[in-house]
Amino acid sequence: MNRKNNFLQNLNLHIGMRNIKTALAATLCAILYLPFGRNPTFACIGAVFGMGADMENSQLHGGNRLFGTAIGGLLGMALFRFYIVFYPDGSTHPLILLLLFLGVVVLILISQNVWPGAVQPGSVVLCILLFNTPVETYVSYSLNRIIDTGVGVAIALGINHVMSRERVDKWKVCYSCRRKK
């Protein structure tokens, strides 16, 4: 029981502005998507990845996610299209391993010249496309993933801009001045 109490006492539970902005961005994505019957998952993920401590941090991490998804998605579509020429049913054959190897090498080369932080998220999308996407939906999956990530990152950047530390501090000062009158 003593270890449990120590653990609970040492927890740093604090809900700050970044927590609120992240939750707001993800929730706005869901609100935007659900009335249209679209799954908001990847938009929400884009929003969470796109929310940083400040605008610069948001642009870096959101850019990593957005550019990675775009590079991995487009490259994955091209490689999978080549693959289904030989294996139209999309079943797994050794050729897919060679395409994965080449795909990751090309993805890294492109990312180094476009957006270095794109390697990890791009590789995730590439692997999903090559190993886990049905032949009938690989194009729509990739395009939807790119669009949804872009929407989520854009919402996160917008919220981080509107609710920047400087703006929130000014709002607090203005609100305090009005309350004193």
N, C-alpha and C positions, 0 to 999 in steps of 0.2 A: 504493500500500500504506500510506503514511503517513496519508492521510486516513481510511482504514478503521480503523487503530489509534486515531487520535484520536477517531473516532466511538465506538468500543467503550469507550474509557477514560472518555468523558464520559457514558455511559449511567448512569442512576440506577436500578439494578435492586435493588428492595427488596420483599420480601414481608412485608407488615405485617398487622395484625389486620383491617383493612378488606378487604384482598385475600382473606383466609381466610374472613371472614364472607360476602362476596359469592359466592365459589365454593361455600361450604356451602349458602347459600340456594338458588342455582340447582340444585345437585345434589339437594337435598331435594325441590324441585319435581319434578324428573325422576323421582326414586324414588317419589314419591307418585302420579304420573300413569301411568307406564309399565305397572305391573301391570294397570291398567284399560283398556289399549289406547288411551289418550288421548294426543294429541300435547301435550307439555309446553312447546312453544316460547313461547307467550305468557305462561304462568306464570313461566317462567325469565326472560323479558324483564322482567316485572313485578318479580321478585325483584331483578334487577340494578339496575333504576331505583329500586327502593325501599330500596336499601342506601346509607346515607349515613355520613358520618364520625361522627355521633352520632344520637341518637333524634330530635332536632328536625329535623335535615337529612333523615333518612329519612322522617319524616312529610311534610315539604314535597315532596320529589321523588316519593315514593310516591303522595302525594295528587294531585300533578300528573298522574301517569300514570293513576291509578285514576279520578279525576273526569273527566279528559279522555276516557278510553276510554268511560266511561258516557255522558257528554254527547254525544260524537260518535257513539257507537253508537245511542243512542236517537233522536237527531235524524236520523241517516242512515237508520234503519229507516223513520221517518215519511216522509222525502223520497223514498226509493226506492219505498215503497208507493204514494205519489202518482204517481210517474213510471210505474210499471208499469200503472197504470190506462190510460194513453194508449199505452204501448209495452210490451205484455205479454211480449214476448220479451226485453226488457231491452237491446235493441240501442241503440247510441249515436245520439242525435238532439240537435239544438240545445237542447231543453228542459232537458237534463241540465246544461248550462252555467249556465242561469238558476238552477236548483235548487242548484248548487254555490255560486254567488255568494250567494244568499239563505241557504243553509246556513251558510256561513262567517260571514256577518254575525250571524245568530242565535246561532251557537255562541260568538262573541266576546261578545255581549250577555249570554248566560247565564253564561258563564265569569266575566265581570267581577263578577257578583253572587253567584256560588257559590264559585268557586275560580279566581283569575286565571291561575294557571300551567297551566290545563287546555287552553288554546287550541291549542298545538302538537300534543300527543298526540291531542286531539279532532279536529283537522283531518285528521290522518293516517287515523284510523278512518273519518271521513266520506268522504274521497276513495277509500279502499279499497272502501267500501260502494257508492258511486255508480259507480265505474269498473271495479271488478275482482271483483265478487262475483256469482255466477250468481243468477238470479231464484229458483231453488229453495232456495237456502241463505242468503239475506241475513239472515233472522231468526235462524237458528241460529248463523250466523257471528258476528253482533253479540252475541248473548247469551253465547255461549261466550267471546268475546273479553273481555267485561266480567267474567265469572266467573273466567276464567283469570288475568286481570290482578289481580283482587282476591285470589286465592289466593297469587300470587307476592308481592304487596306485603305481605300479612299474614305470610307466612313470613319475609320480610326484616325486618319490624318485630319479629317475635317473636325472631329470632336477634339482632338489634341490642339488644333489651331484655335477653335472657339473657346475651349476651356483651358488655355495655357495658364501657367502659374501666374504670369504677369496680369492677365485679364481677370483671373479669379481674385487675385489680391486687390485689384482696383474695384471689383464688384463688392468685395467685403468692406473696403473703405467707404464706398458710396453708400452702401446699405447702413453702415454704422453711423454715417453723418445724417442720413434721413431719420434714423431712429432717435437720435439725440434732439432733433428739432421738435 
